[in-house]
Amino acid sequence: MSTDSGPEGIPAATIIIFRRCPDGGAPQVLMTVRSRSMTFAGGMAVFPGGRVDPADHRLAVELTKDPAIQLAIDEAAHQIAAIRETLEETGLALGLRGGLSAETAAQARTMLLEEGALAPVLEAFEWSLDLDQITPFARWFPKNENLARVYDTRFYLANLGTGAVDVAVDNTENTRLFWTSAQGALDMAESGEIKLIFPTRRNLERLALFSSYEEARAQAEAIPVKTIIPKVDASSGKPMLTILEDAGYPVTAELLETVARG
């Protein structure tokens, strides 16, 4: 995949992973802090994910030959990329079906990092894709912003259920993995403990509305995914970065001068 974003942007995908809070209370989501050396969102707290690779697209072509898979190839490729990136970055095997365990997930992650593609891992471990485990949530494409690279990113939801899950950072693109409630992440950003780019902050505000994964999934299924292209609005005197008002987000504008970008 080219390193230049081009007019269409770099296709990317991420999964917002839920788990029940071990101590009760609001559900938690998994976040990662990107290495400061990364060109995009260096040092920022984001959800695990990354770009769609050609191998993801090839696997999607094969998958969608099954008439039971009612997905366009492009959408299937994004969902596969989200599953692959989650395994690479966190060690969690989501969206997969077969003999899954902490041990096999660790082995599969090692193989995936060596192979650079999900298809041989599926074959070796006799796993299959289970895309019903993930739910489309949002699509962000900040093509009007002055960024070094522009990603066209699709966000998905998935649920681990239990709080007893081990994750491990990959030590290449990311420096830290942590579980937190959506509001907890916003509070951490307010105190300066983490930094958030504009799309991550807006998504956390939306996620903070929900008291469970089931509530989040219900809203995601009720509101059609629209491509969110942030725009600058100077009509009020101070430039604001704005997004669609009917896409499920409680906050749809922020002063441009306060916005953190990739």
C-alpha positions as CSV (number, residue, x, y, z in Angstrom):
1,M,0.0,0.0,0.0
2,S,1.4,3.4,-0.9
3,T,2.6,5.7,1.9
4,D,1.0,8.7,0.2
5,S,-2.6,9.3,1.2
6,G,-3.7,10.5,-2.2
7,P,-7.2,12.0,-2.9
8,E,-8.9,8.9,-1.5
9,G,-7.0,8.7,1.7
10,I,-5.2,5.6,3.2
11,P,-7.8,2.9,4.1
12,A,-7.6,1.9,7.7
13,A,-9.6,0.1,10.4
14,T,-9.8,-0.1,14.1
15,I,-11.8,-2.0,16.7
16,I,-13.1,-0.4,19.9
17,I,-12.9,-3.4,22.2
18,F,-15.2,-3.5,25.2
19,R,-14.9,-5.5,28.4
20,R,-16.8,-5.5,31.7
21,C,-15.1,-3.5,34.4
22,P,-13.6,-5.9,36.9
23,D,-14.8,-3.7,39.7
24,G,-18.2,-3.0,38.3
25,G,-19.3,0.3,36.9
26,A,-19.0,1.6,33.4
27,P,-17.6,-0.7,30.7
28,Q,-14.0,-0.3,29.7
29,V,-12.4,0.0,26.3
30,L,-8.9,-0.8,25.3
31,M,-6.6,2.0,24.3
32,T,-3.0,2.2,23.2
33,V,-0.4,5.0,23.3
34,R,1.4,5.3,19.9
35,S,5.2,5.6,19.8
36,R,6.3,9.2,19.5
37,S,8.4,8.2,16.5
38,M,5.2,7.4,14.5
39,T,4.4,9.9,11.7
40,F,0.7,9.7,12.4
41,A,-0.6,10.4,15.9
42,G,2.8,10.0,17.5
43,G,2.4,10.0,21.3
44,M,-1.4,10.0,21.2
45,A,-3.8,7.6,22.9
46,V,-5.9,5.8,20.3
47,F,-7.8,2.6,19.7
48,P,-5.8,-0.3,18.3
49,G,-5.9,-0.5,14.5
50,G,-4.0,0.3,11.3
51,R,-4.1,0.4,7.5
52,V,-5.7,-2.1,5.2
53,D,-3.0,-4.2,3.5
54,P,-3.2,-5.8,0.1
55,A,-3.3,-9.2,1.8
56,D,-6.4,-8.2,3.7
57,H,-8.1,-7.4,0.4
58,R,-7.0,-10.7,-1.2
59,L,-8.5,-12.6,1.8
60,A,-11.7,-10.5,1.5
61,V,-12.0,-11.5,-2.2
62,E,-11.8,-15.2,-1.2
63,L,-14.2,-14.7,1.8
64,T,-16.9,-13.0,-0.2
65,K,-17.1,-15.8,-2.7
66,D,-19.2,-17.5,0.0
67,P,-22.8,-16.5,-0.8
68,A,-23.5,-16.5,2.9
69,I,-21.2,-13.5,3.3
70,Q,-23.3,-10.4,2.6
71,L,-20.5,-7.9,2.5
72,A,-18.8,-5.9,-0.2
73,I,-15.2,-6.8,-0.8
74,D,-14.0,-3.4,0.4
75,E,-16.0,-3.6,3.7
76,A,-14.8,-7.2,4.3
77,A,-11.2,-6.1,3.8
78,H,-11.6,-3.4,6.4
79,Q,-13.1,-5.8,8.9
80,I,-10.3,-8.3,8.2
81,A,-7.7,-5.5,8.7
82,A,-9.3,-4.6,12.1
83,I,-9.1,-8.2,13.2
84,R,-5.5,-8.6,12.0
85,E,-4.3,-5.3,13.6
86,T,-5.9,-6.2,16.9
87,L,-4.1,-9.5,17.0
88,E,-0.8,-7.8,16.0
89,E,-1.0,-4.9,18.4
90,T,-2.7,-6.5,21.5
91,G,-2.5,-10.3,21.2
92,L,-6.4,-10.5,21.3
93,A,-8.0,-12.9,18.9
94,L,-11.3,-11.2,18.0
95,G,-13.5,-12.0,15.0
96,L,-12.2,-15.5,14.8
97,R,-13.7,-18.9,15.3
98,G,-11.9,-22.2,16.2
99,G,-9.6,-23.6,18.9
100,L,-9.0,-20.2,20.6
101,S,-7.0,-19.9,23.8
102,A,-4.5,-17.5,25.4
103,E,-1.8,-19.9,24.3
104,T,-2.9,-20.3,20.7
105,A,-3.5,-16.6,20.4
106,A,0.1,-15.9,21.5
107,Q,1.4,-18.4,19.0
108,A,-0.8,-17.0,16.2
109,R,0.4,-13.4,17.0
110,T,4.0,-14.5,16.7
111,M,3.3,-16.2,13.3
112,L,1.3,-13.2,12.1
113,L,4.2,-10.8,12.9
114,E,6.5,-13.1,10.9
115,E,4.1,-13.7,8.0
116,G,2.6,-10.2,7.8
117,A,-0.8,-11.6,6.7
118,L,-3.7,-13.3,8.4
119,A,-4.5,-16.0,5.8
120,P,-1.6,-18.3,6.6
121,V,-2.4,-18.0,10.3
122,L,-6.0,-19.0,9.8
123,E,-4.8,-22.1,7.8
124,A,-2.2,-23.1,10.3
125,F,-4.5,-22.9,13.3
126,E,-7.6,-24.1,11.5
127,W,-9.4,-20.9,12.4
128,S,-12.1,-19.1,10.4
129,L,-13.3,-15.6,10.3
130,D,-16.4,-14.7,12.3
131,L,-17.2,-11.2,11.2
132,D,-20.5,-11.2,13.1
133,Q,-18.5,-10.6,16.2
134,I,-17.7,-7.0,15.1
135,T,-20.2,-4.2,14.4
136,P,-19.6,-1.1,12.2
137,F,-19.7,2.0,14.4
138,A,-18.2,5.0,12.5
139,R,-16.1,6.2,9.6
140,W,-13.8,9.2,9.8
141,F,-12.1,10.8,6.8
142,P,-10.4,14.1,7.7
143,K,-9.5,14.9,4.1
144,N,-10.0,18.7,4.5
145,E,-7.4,18.9,7.3
146,N,-3.7,19.8,6.9
147,L,-2.2,16.4,7.9
148,A,1.0,14.7,6.9
149,R,-1.1,11.6,6.1
150,V,-4.9,11.3,5.7
151,Y,-6.5,8.1,6.8
152,D,-10.0,7.0,5.8
153,T,-10.7,4.9,9.0
154,R,-13.6,2.7,9.7
155,F,-14.4,2.0,13.4
156,Y,-15.9,-1.2,14.7
157,L,-17.2,-2.5,18.1
158,A,-16.4,-5.8,19.7
159,N,-17.0,-7.3,23.1
160,L,-14.7,-9.4,25.2
161,G,-17.3,-9.7,28.0
162,T,-15.0,-10.9,30.8
163,G,-12.6,-8.6,32.5
164,A,-10.0,-11.3,33.0
165,V,-8.0,-10.8,29.8
166,D,-4.3,-10.3,29.3
167,V,-3.0,-8.0,26.6
168,A,0.6,-7.2,25.6
169,V,2.0,-4.2,23.7
170,D,3.9,-4.9,20.5
171,N,6.7,-2.5,21.3
172,T,7.0,-1.3,17.7
173,E,4.2,1.1,16.9
174,N,2.9,1.4,20.5
175,T,4.4,1.9,23.9
176,R,1.4,1.2,26.3
177,L,-1.9,-0.6,26.4
178,F,-4.5,0.2,29.0
179,W,-8.2,-0.4,29.9
180,T,-10.3,2.5,30.9
181,S,-13.9,3.7,30.8
182,A,-14.6,6.2,28.0
183,Q,-15.1,8.9,30.6
184,G,-12.0,7.8,32.4
185,A,-10.0,8.4,29.2
186,L,-11.5,11.8,28.8
187,D,-10.6,12.6,32.4
188,M,-7.1,11.4,31.8
189,A,-6.8,13.8,28.8
190,E,-8.2,16.7,30.9
191,S,-5.5,16.1,33.5
192,G,-2.8,15.8,30.9
193,E,-2.0,12.1,31.5
194,I,-2.8,11.2,27.9
195,K,-3.3,13.2,24.6
196,L,-6.2,12.7,22.2
197,I,-6.6,13.6,18.6
198,F,-9.9,15.0,17.5
199,P,-11.6,11.8,16.2
200,T,-10.6,9.8,19.3
201,R,-12.0,12.5,21.6
202,R,-15.3,12.6,19.7
203,N,-15.6,8.8,19.8
204,L,-14.9,8.7,23.5
205,E,-17.6,11.2,24.1
206,R,-20.0,9.1,22.2
207,L,-18.9,5.9,23.9
208,A,-19.3,7.6,27.3
209,L,-23.1,7.7,26.7
210,F,-23.4,4.0,27.0
211,S,-23.6,1.9,30.2
212,S,-22.9,-1.4,28.4
213,Y,-21.5,-2.8,25.2
214,E,-25.1,-3.8,24.3
215,E,-26.2,-0.2,24.4
216,A,-23.3,0.9,22.2
217,R,-24.0,-1.9,19.7
218,A,-27.8,-1.0,19.6
219,Q,-27.0,2.6,18.8
220,A,-24.4,1.6,16.1
221,E,-27.0,-0.7,14.5
222,A,-29.7,2.0,14.7
223,I,-27.7,4.8,13.1
224,P,-26.4,4.2,9.6
225,V,-22.6,4.8,9.4
226,K,-21.9,8.1,7.6
227,T,-18.5,9.3,6.5
228,I,-17.5,12.0,8.9
229,I,-15.4,14.7,7.2
230,P,-14.5,17.4,9.7
231,K,-15.0,21.0,8.4
232,V,-13.9,24.4,9.7
233,D,-16.8,26.8,10.5
234,A,-15.9,30.4,11.2
235,S,-19.4,31.8,11.2
236,S,-19.5,32.4,14.9
237,G,-16.3,34.5,14.9
238,K,-13.9,31.9,16.2
239,P,-13.0,29.0,13.8
240,M,-14.6,25.7,15.0
241,L,-13.8,22.2,13.7
242,T,-17.2,20.6,13.2
243,I,-18.7,17.3,12.3
244,L,-22.1,15.9,11.3
245,E,-24.9,16.5,13.8
246,D,-26.9,13.4,13.1
247,A,-24.2,10.7,13.4
248,G,-24.7,9.9,17.1
249,Y,-22.1,12.2,18.6
250,P,-23.0,14.4,21.6
251,V,-20.3,17.0,20.8
252,T,-20.1,18.1,17.2
253,A,-17.7,21.1,17.4
254,E,-14.5,22.2,19.0
255,L,-12.5,25.4,18.9
256,L,-10.0,24.9,16.1
257,E,-7.2,26.4,18.3
258,T,-7.7,23.6,20.9
259,V,-7.8,20.7,18.4
260,A,-5.0,18.1,18.5
261,R,-4.4,16.5,15.1
262,G,-2.3,13.6,13.9
